[in-house]
Amino acid sequence: MTIPLRIAYAGTPEFAVPALQRIAASSNQLMCVITQPDRPSGRGRKLAESAVKAAAKHTQTAIFQPENINHPNSLEYLASLQLDVMVVAAYGQLFKQELLSLPGLGCINIHASLLPRWRGASPIQHAILHGDESSGVTIMQMAQAMDAGDIWMQQSCAIDAQDTAQSLHDRLAIAGAELILPALARLASHDYQAHAQASAAVSYCSKLHKTDGLIDWSQPGQAIDRQIRAFFPWPRAYTFLTGKRLGILSAQLVEQEQTYQRAGEIIATDKLGVDVATPKGVIRLQRLVPEGGRAVSAYEFSHAHSLLGAVLGDQP
């Protein structure tokens, strides 16, 4: 029988919530939950708590929100908890070696890719953007180098042709929660050794920016379809129509092979959406956000604008 572990859990967004809940409901001792400080959010810039903090309130566990997790005061507090292990999932701060070495069994991370593919900050989006057939979750021992630690467990997940970053995110968050307790049991048993990542297969993904969502209509339809799905709900794909920004919430690749001379030209509108030509294939826009407006169906948008023959992508 495995002895219960003294655990600190560090995470911030929704992705980290299911694993926190799984640990809190287990026989392990959840000593504290670490998450980012409350930040101003929304138009009113009111302080908003993280998804992990909101979930942690239901665990009756101490909540720790340091501005700097590596600060000596933070290390002193965590050392006082006599931790066996720290579990980390999308926390949002880098760990220095002193912190990585503080728990008796070190720190383990829940990463949303099948490492060594897509080390970095946006693995879910890049898996869709690059047309990967599958993604997954990796539980790894944290090391000083980014996402380079040895692997304890992995679980793969197929990527569907309709998947967005949101839908894939939700499945991977559940997969991470399903893996975390078996991984902790392996870590505690000392009967199983984590294995090193294959260095020859390493790939990296960078942090996303709002400007990454700008669509280049000279790309083939398949690439644009992936971009729209990869960047929903954030940073969100967008284009320009008569100098005004037009956000794209959903779309569909309806034709892949036919070639068109005028990339970005709107070639059809009906109740199914607004069809846009690309050099190879047609993208059907389905749900849009006009500049300064609310989300509407592309069909509704087409009633308020003269679209046939217009060309998307003309920036102001």
C-alpha positions as CSV (number, residue, x, y, z in Angstrom):
1,M,0.0,0.0,0.0
2,T,1.4,3.4,-1.0
3,I,1.9,5.9,1.9
4,P,-0.1,9.1,1.3
5,L,2.1,11.9,0.0
6,R,2.3,15.5,1.3
7,I,1.5,17.5,-1.9
8,A,1.5,21.1,-2.9
9,Y,-0.4,21.8,-6.1
10,A,0.6,24.8,-8.4
11,G,-1.7,25.8,-11.2
12,T,-3.7,28.8,-12.5
13,P,-6.1,28.3,-15.5
14,E,-9.0,25.9,-16.1
15,F,-6.7,23.3,-17.5
16,A,-5.3,22.7,-14.0
17,V,-8.6,22.3,-12.2
18,P,-9.5,18.7,-12.9
19,A,-6.2,17.4,-11.6
20,L,-6.5,19.5,-8.5
21,Q,-9.9,18.1,-7.8
22,R,-8.6,14.5,-8.3
23,I,-5.7,15.0,-5.8
24,A,-8.0,16.8,-3.3
25,A,-10.4,13.8,-3.3
26,S,-7.6,11.2,-2.9
27,S,-6.0,9.8,0.2
28,N,-2.9,12.1,-0.3
29,Q,-2.5,15.2,1.9
30,L,-3.0,18.4,-0.1
31,M,-0.9,20.8,2.0
32,C,-1.5,23.9,-0.1
33,V,-2.6,25.2,-3.5
34,I,-0.4,27.7,-5.2
35,T,-1.8,30.0,-7.9
36,Q,-1.1,33.4,-9.4
37,P,-2.2,36.5,-7.6
38,D,-5.6,38.0,-8.4
39,R,-5.2,40.2,-11.5
40,P,-7.3,43.0,-13.0
41,S,-9.6,41.7,-15.7
42,G,-12.4,42.9,-18.0
43,R,-13.5,46.4,-18.9
44,G,-13.9,47.4,-15.3
45,R,-10.4,46.1,-14.5
46,K,-11.7,44.5,-11.3
47,L,-9.5,41.9,-9.6
48,A,-10.3,38.4,-10.7
49,E,-9.2,35.2,-9.1
50,S,-7.8,32.3,-11.1
51,A,-9.8,29.2,-12.0
52,V,-7.6,27.2,-9.6
53,K,-8.2,29.6,-6.7
54,A,-11.9,29.3,-7.2
55,A,-11.7,25.5,-7.2
56,A,-9.3,25.5,-4.3
57,K,-11.8,27.2,-2.1
58,H,-13.9,24.0,-2.1
59,T,-10.9,21.9,-0.8
60,Q,-10.5,23.6,2.6
61,T,-6.8,23.8,1.8
62,A,-4.4,26.8,2.3
63,I,-4.2,29.0,-0.8
64,F,-0.8,30.6,-1.5
65,Q,-0.5,33.4,-4.1
66,P,3.1,34.7,-4.3
67,E,4.2,37.3,-6.8
68,N,7.5,35.3,-7.0
69,I,7.4,31.6,-6.2
70,N,11.3,31.6,-6.1
71,H,11.5,34.4,-3.5
72,P,13.2,33.3,-0.2
73,N,10.0,33.9,1.7
74,S,8.1,31.6,-0.6
75,L,10.8,28.9,-0.3
76,E,10.7,29.3,3.5
77,Y,7.0,28.8,3.6
78,L,7.0,25.8,1.2
79,A,9.9,24.2,3.2
80,S,7.8,24.4,6.4
81,L,5.2,22.2,4.8
82,Q,7.7,19.3,4.5
83,L,6.5,18.3,1.1
84,D,7.0,15.0,-0.6
85,V,6.2,16.4,-4.0
86,M,4.8,19.4,-5.8
87,V,2.5,18.9,-8.8
88,V,2.5,21.7,-11.4
89,A,0.0,22.4,-14.2
90,A,0.1,25.6,-16.2
91,Y,1.1,27.6,-13.2
92,G,2.7,30.5,-15.0
93,Q,6.1,31.0,-13.3
94,L,9.5,29.4,-13.9
95,F,10.9,27.3,-11.2
96,K,14.6,27.7,-10.2
97,Q,16.6,24.7,-9.1
98,E,16.3,25.5,-5.4
99,L,12.5,25.2,-5.7
100,L,12.7,22.1,-7.9
101,S,14.8,20.4,-5.2
102,L,12.7,21.4,-2.2
103,P,10.2,18.6,-2.1
104,G,11.6,15.2,-1.2
105,L,10.5,13.7,-4.5
106,G,10.9,16.9,-6.5
107,C,8.3,18.5,-8.7
108,I,6.3,16.9,-11.5
109,N,4.4,18.7,-14.3
110,I,1.3,18.0,-16.3
111,H,2.1,19.1,-19.8
112,A,-0.5,19.2,-22.6
113,S,1.5,17.4,-25.3
114,L,3.2,14.1,-26.1
115,L,6.7,15.2,-25.2
116,P,9.2,15.7,-26.6
117,R,6.9,17.2,-29.2
118,W,5.8,20.8,-28.5
119,R,7.8,21.8,-25.5
120,G,6.7,25.3,-24.5
121,A,3.8,27.6,-23.8
122,S,1.2,26.7,-26.4
123,P,1.3,23.0,-27.2
124,I,-2.5,22.6,-27.8
125,Q,-2.7,25.3,-30.4
126,H,0.4,24.2,-32.2
127,A,-0.7,20.6,-32.4
128,I,-3.8,21.8,-34.3
129,L,-2.0,24.5,-36.3
130,H,0.5,22.0,-37.7
131,G,-2.1,19.3,-38.5
132,D,-1.0,16.7,-35.9
133,E,-3.2,13.7,-35.9
134,S,-2.9,13.3,-32.2
135,S,-1.9,15.1,-29.1
136,G,-1.8,14.0,-25.4
137,V,-0.7,14.6,-21.9
138,T,2.7,13.9,-20.3
139,I,3.5,13.7,-16.6
140,M,7.1,14.5,-16.3
141,Q,9.7,15.2,-13.6
142,M,10.5,18.8,-13.8
143,A,14.1,19.9,-14.7
144,Q,15.8,23.3,-15.0
145,A,15.5,23.2,-18.8
146,M,12.0,23.9,-20.1
147,D,9.8,20.8,-20.4
148,A,12.9,18.6,-20.7
149,G,12.4,16.3,-17.7
150,D,12.1,12.5,-17.6
151,I,8.7,11.1,-18.4
152,W,6.6,9.2,-15.9
153,M,3.4,8.6,-17.9
154,Q,1.7,9.6,-21.1
155,Q,-1.7,9.3,-22.6
156,S,-2.5,10.1,-26.3
157,C,-5.6,11.8,-27.6
158,A,-6.8,11.9,-31.3
159,I,-7.3,15.3,-32.8
160,D,-10.5,15.5,-34.8
161,A,-11.0,17.5,-38.0
162,Q,-13.4,19.8,-36.1
163,D,-11.4,20.2,-32.9
164,T,-10.6,23.7,-31.7
165,A,-8.1,24.6,-29.0
166,Q,-10.9,24.7,-26.6
167,S,-12.3,21.3,-27.3
168,L,-8.9,19.6,-27.3
169,H,-7.9,21.6,-24.1
170,D,-11.0,20.2,-22.3
171,R,-10.2,16.6,-23.2
172,L,-6.5,16.9,-22.3
173,A,-7.4,18.5,-18.9
174,I,-9.4,15.4,-18.1
175,A,-6.7,13.1,-19.3
176,G,-4.2,14.9,-17.1
177,A,-6.5,14.4,-14.1
178,E,-6.8,10.7,-14.9
179,L,-3.0,10.2,-15.1
180,I,-1.9,12.2,-12.1
181,L,-2.7,9.7,-9.3
182,P,-1.2,6.7,-11.0
183,A,1.9,8.8,-11.8
184,L,2.2,9.8,-8.2
185,A,1.9,6.2,-7.1
186,R,4.8,5.3,-9.5
187,L,6.8,8.2,-8.1
188,A,6.3,7.1,-4.5
189,S,6.8,3.4,-5.1
190,H,10.4,3.6,-6.2
191,D,9.7,0.5,-8.3
192,Y,9.4,2.4,-11.6
193,Q,11.9,4.6,-13.3
194,A,10.9,7.6,-15.5
195,H,12.5,7.5,-18.9
196,A,14.4,10.3,-20.7
197,Q,12.9,12.1,-23.7
198,A,14.2,11.4,-27.2
199,S,16.3,14.4,-27.9
200,A,16.1,13.9,-31.7
201,A,12.3,14.4,-31.6
202,V,12.2,17.7,-29.7
203,S,10.1,20.5,-31.1
204,Y,9.2,23.8,-29.5
205,C,6.2,26.2,-29.5
206,S,6.3,29.8,-28.5
207,K,3.9,32.0,-26.4
208,L,1.0,33.2,-28.5
209,H,0.2,36.9,-29.2
210,K,-2.9,38.5,-30.4
211,T,-1.4,39.3,-33.8
212,D,-0.9,35.5,-34.4
213,G,-4.6,35.4,-35.2
214,L,-4.3,37.6,-38.4
215,I,-5.3,35.4,-41.4
216,D,-3.1,35.4,-44.5
217,W,-5.6,34.6,-47.3
218,S,-2.7,33.6,-49.6
219,Q,-2.4,30.4,-47.6
220,P,-4.3,27.3,-48.7
221,G,-7.7,26.7,-47.2
222,Q,-6.5,23.8,-45.0
223,A,-3.9,25.9,-43.3
224,I,-6.5,28.7,-42.7
225,D,-9.0,26.2,-41.3
226,R,-6.4,25.0,-38.8
227,Q,-5.5,28.5,-37.8
228,I,-9.1,29.4,-37.0
229,R,-9.6,26.2,-35.0
230,A,-6.2,26.5,-33.2
231,F,-6.8,30.0,-32.1
232,F,-10.3,29.6,-30.7
233,P,-11.0,30.9,-28.1
234,W,-7.7,32.9,-27.9
235,P,-6.0,34.8,-29.5
236,R,-8.9,34.3,-32.0
237,A,-8.5,34.4,-35.8
238,Y,-9.3,37.7,-37.5
239,T,-9.2,39.5,-40.8
240,F,-10.2,42.9,-42.1
241,L,-13.2,44.0,-44.2
242,T,-13.2,47.5,-45.7
243,G,-10.6,48.5,-43.1
244,K,-12.5,47.2,-40.1
245,R,-11.4,44.2,-38.0
246,L,-13.6,41.1,-38.3
247,G,-13.1,38.3,-35.7
248,I,-13.8,34.8,-36.8
249,L,-15.1,32.4,-34.1
250,S,-15.9,29.4,-36.3
251,A,-15.5,28.3,-39.9
252,Q,-15.4,25.2,-42.0
253,L,-13.3,24.0,-44.8
254,V,-15.9,23.1,-47.4
255,E,-13.7,22.5,-50.5
256,Q,-10.0,21.6,-50.5
257,E,-8.8,21.2,-54.1
258,Q,-10.2,24.0,-56.4
259,T,-7.9,26.9,-57.0
260,Y,-8.8,30.6,-57.0
261,Q,-7.0,33.6,-58.4
262,R,-8.3,36.2,-55.9
263,A,-7.4,35.0,-52.4
264,G,-9.8,36.3,-49.7
265,E,-12.6,37.0,-52.2
266,I,-16.1,36.3,-50.9
267,I,-17.7,34.1,-53.5
268,A,-21.0,33.1,-51.9
269,T,-23.3,33.9,-49.1
270,D,-26.3,31.8,-47.8
271,K,-27.9,30.6,-44.6
272,L,-25.0,28.2,-44.2
273,G,-22.4,31.0,-44.0
274,V,-20.1,33.1,-46.1
275,D,-17.7,31.4,-48.5
276,V,-14.2,32.8,-49.0
277,A,-11.8,31.7,-51.7
278,T,-8.2,30.7,-51.0
279,P,-5.5,29.8,-53.5
280,K,-6.6,26.2,-52.8
281,G,-10.0,25.5,-51.3
282,V,-12.9,27.4,-49.8
283,I,-13.4,28.5,-46.2
284,R,-17.0,28.9,-45.0
285,L,-17.2,31.5,-42.2
286,Q,-19.9,30.6,-39.8
287,R,-19.7,32.9,-36.7
288,L,-18.2,36.4,-36.7
289,V,-17.5,39.3,-34.4
290,P,-17.6,42.7,-36.2
291,E,-15.4,45.4,-34.8
292,G,-17.0,46.9,-31.8
293,G,-20.0,44.6,-32.0
294,R,-21.4,41.3,-30.7
295,A,-20.9,37.8,-32.0
296,V,-23.3,37.0,-34.9
297,S,-23.8,34.3,-37.4
298,A,-22.1,34.9,-40.7
299,Y,-25.6,34.7,-42.3
300,E,-26.9,37.5,-40.1
301,F,-23.7,39.5,-40.9
302,S,-24.3,39.1,-44.6
303,H,-27.7,40.7,-44.4
304,A,-26.2,43.9,-43.0
305,H,-23.3,44.2,-45.5
306,S,-22.7,43.9,-49.2
307,L,-20.3,41.0,-49.3
308,L,-20.3,39.3,-52.7
309,G,-17.0,40.2,-54.5
310,A,-15.5,41.9,-51.5
311,V,-12.0,40.8,-50.6
312,L,-11.0,40.1,-47.0
313,G,-7.6,41.1,-45.6
314,D,-7.4,44.8,-46.5
315,Q,-5.9,46.3,-43.4
316,P,-6.5,50.0,-42.5
